[in-house]
């Protein structure tokens, strides 16, 4: 006797066979005391470790809560109510990772700052359209879950959310044996913000004579680290050595600056015509993303202070200026464009909020086929 399910036949012997191709799957006898008993942990996934991580991170996440959060960590989905203070709200979303900066985190066993990098890369991106970040979700993937390391990472994520004023309302921890080497992990983040429809910053009002302001970065942020690692390797650099008052490791692993609160404060007082988060592509490729086709931003490189670390990278990597400007932020992590009559006031407001800010350039009419950002 045999029972047919589709094209698979279950025989009395307990063996499955296919009608069109060979398939021999012999079922084990659950009553056989000698049969191996496997668990998820035997396969490399420790559910208990995941539960411990959730308990560890709850206090950090709790500090980021906003009144609009209806249900956060622990459920299948997080619930967030849009404030009724917005008349015509538009949601703005962004997602990013940390990149190969993680390779240095593994090498240096330094996991307390990459979580802040993760948050910064997304919240700074949505900020440039005028959005206030509302909530953040993270994705942490590893081959084997080390609860202590993961706790340090998520603690950094929560600290970044506090700096940005957004709630850490959920995430995912994926333990996938064989996908990642021991001691390594990957990170991804997702931020959602809101802006009044009539206040979306598009760059369309940017005109000739507008002023380009640069906000100081905290270092290389999370971009260009493949080149940084190559320069370190080429020069056999001692990362514990003193450099500009800190160890080189501290400078390299400094977290990405989060500009949200100072810039939101500025926008309460005056209109900002355009903003650019200086990430991959550097100054020369990010500023054009917010410019009308008819204009060019002309920057004066002597107008801001390039940190010694970038000078060290350029010297020890023999990197030409044009490559530096399209790989690194070179000391400018965020660019704002304002009307010339408002520039002085904008500088004062940003400085009062704790930012280092420079007038780094002006907008002028663009010549035919001319680059949209020129650094002189």
VOZA-650978 format. One record per residue (C-alpha): residue in one letter; x, y, z. Coordinates in steps of 0.25 Angstrom, whole numbers, plus 5000, padded with zeros to 4 digits. Each point is the difference from the previous one (the first is absolute). Layout:
<atoms>
AXYZ ...
</atoms>
This chain:
<atoms>
X500050005000 X500550144997 X499450145002 X500350104989 X500250155003 X500250074987 X501349934995 X500549955013 X499649865004 X500049955014 X500449855001 X499749915011 X501549995003 X500050145005 X500850054987 X499650114992 X500249994985 X499750094988 X499249954988 X500950094990 X501450005006 X500749935011 X499850045014 X500349925012 X499750065013 X499949905011 X499350055012 X500649975014 X499249925010 X499650095012 X499949885008 X501549964998 X500850045012 X501350004992 X499550104990 X500750145001 X499250115006 X500450144994 X499650135005 X500150144994 X501250035009 X500749884994 X499850074986 X500650125005 X498850095005 X499950035014 X498650055003 X500350025015 X501150104996 X499050084991 X499150015012 X501150055009 X500450104990 X498550054999 X500050025015 X501350075000 X499650104990 X498750045006 X500550105009 X500850074989 X498850004991 X499150065011 X500850125001 X499750044986 X498549995000 X499150114995 X498650025004 X499549964986 X500549865003 X498849905002 X500849875000 X501449984999 X501049895002 X499549865002 X498849994990 X499949964986 X500050144996 X500250145006 X498950105000 X500250154999 X499050114999 X500250124992 X499950125009 X498750094997 X501050125000 X500249974986 X498950064990 X500549934988 X501149905004 X500949934990 X500849885004 X501550004996 X500849875001 X501449964999 X500949875002 X501549985000 X501149925007 X501350025005 X500949944989 X501449955002 X500250085012 X499549885007 X501349924996 X500750105009 X499049985011 X500349854999 X501550025000 X500050095011 X498949945008 X499350135001 X498549994999 X499550125008 X500050104989 X499549934987 X498650005005 X500050165000 X500649994986 X498849924996 X499050105005 X500750124995 X500149954985 X498549994999 X499550125009 X501050104993 X499549954987 X498550035003 X500450135007 X500450064987 X498650004995 X499550075012 X499549885008 X500049985015 X500449855002 X498949935008 X500549865001 X501149904997 X500149854998 X501349924999 X500449874994 X501249925006 X500449884993 X501149905005 X500549864999 X500049975015 X499450105009 X500950065011 X499050065009 X501150105006 X500450054987 X498650014995 X499650085012 X501250104998 X499550024986 X498650025003 X500350095012 X500750094990 X498850004991 X499150045011 X501050115003 X500050054986 X498550005001 X500050095012 X500950104993 X499050004988 X498850015009 X499449874993 X499449885007 X500749864998 X498749924999 X500549874993 X501049924993 X500449864996 X501249915005 X500349904990 X500949885004 X500449934988 X501149895002 X501049994988 X499650144994 X501050085008 X501449975006 X500149995015 X500050135007 X499450084988 X498750064997 X499350094991 X499150125003 X498850074993 X499150115004 X498750064996 X499550145004 X498750074998 X499750155002 X498950104997 X500050134994 X498850104997 X499849994985 X500150154997 X501449995008 X500749894992 X501450054996 X500249974986 X501150104995 X499150064989 X500150145006 X501550005000 X500550124993 X501350084996 X500750065012 X499449915010 X501049965011 X500649865002 X500249965015 X500849895004 X499849925014 X501249945005 X500149845000 X500549925012 X501049924991 X499849914988 X498649975005 X499649874992 X500650024987 X501349974993 X500449895009 X500549904989 X501050104997 X500350045014 X500349855003 X500849994988 X500950125004 X500149945014 X500449864994 X501050064990 X500750085011 X499949895011 X499450115009 X500049995015 X498650045004 X500350015015 X501050114996 X499750145005 X499550094989 X499550155003 X499849975014 X499249874999 X500449864995 X499849984985 X499049895004 X499150105007 X500150104988 X499749894990 X498849945008 X499450135004 X498549994997 X499350084989 X499550145005 X498550015001 X499550144995 X498549985003 X499750095012 X500950124996 X499450004986 X498649985004 X500250125010 X500650084988 X498849974992 X499050065011 X500750144997 X500350014986 X499849924986 X501049914995 X500149994985 X500749874999 X500949905008 X500949894996 X500549895010 X501549974995 X500149855000 X500549914989 X500450094988 X500550115009 X499850154997 X500049994985 X499049904998 X499050035012 X499850154999 X499549994985 X498949915005 X499350125005 X500350104990 X499250054988 X500649974987 X500350154997 X500950025012 X501449965005 X500550005014 X501450065001 X500849965013 X501250065005 X500849895007 X500850105008 X498750045007 X499949885009 X501049925009 X500349874994 X500349915012 X501449945002 X499549864998 X499650034985 X501350064998 X500749885005 X499149914991 X500450094988 X501549995003 X500149865004 X499149954988 X500550104990 X498650044997 X499850114990 X499150125004 X498849964990 X500049865006 X500050055014 X498850094997 X499249894994 X500349895010 X500050075014 X499250125006 X501450075003 X499550065012 X498650044995 X498949915004 X498850084997 X499750114990 X498950105001 X499650114989 X499450135005 X499650134994 X501250105002 X499350105009 X499749885009 X501449945001 X500550085012 X498849965008 X500149864996 X501449995004 X499750065014 X498849905002 X500849884997 X501250045008 X499050025012 X499649864998 X501449955001 X500449994985 X501350044994 X499550074987 X500850074989 X499650084988 X500649914989 X499550054987 X498950074992 X499049964989 X500250064986 X499549984986 X500549874993 X500750004987 X499749904990 X500549865003 X500650055013 X500149925013 X498950035010 X501050015011 X501450064999 X501150005011 X501050114998 
</atoms>
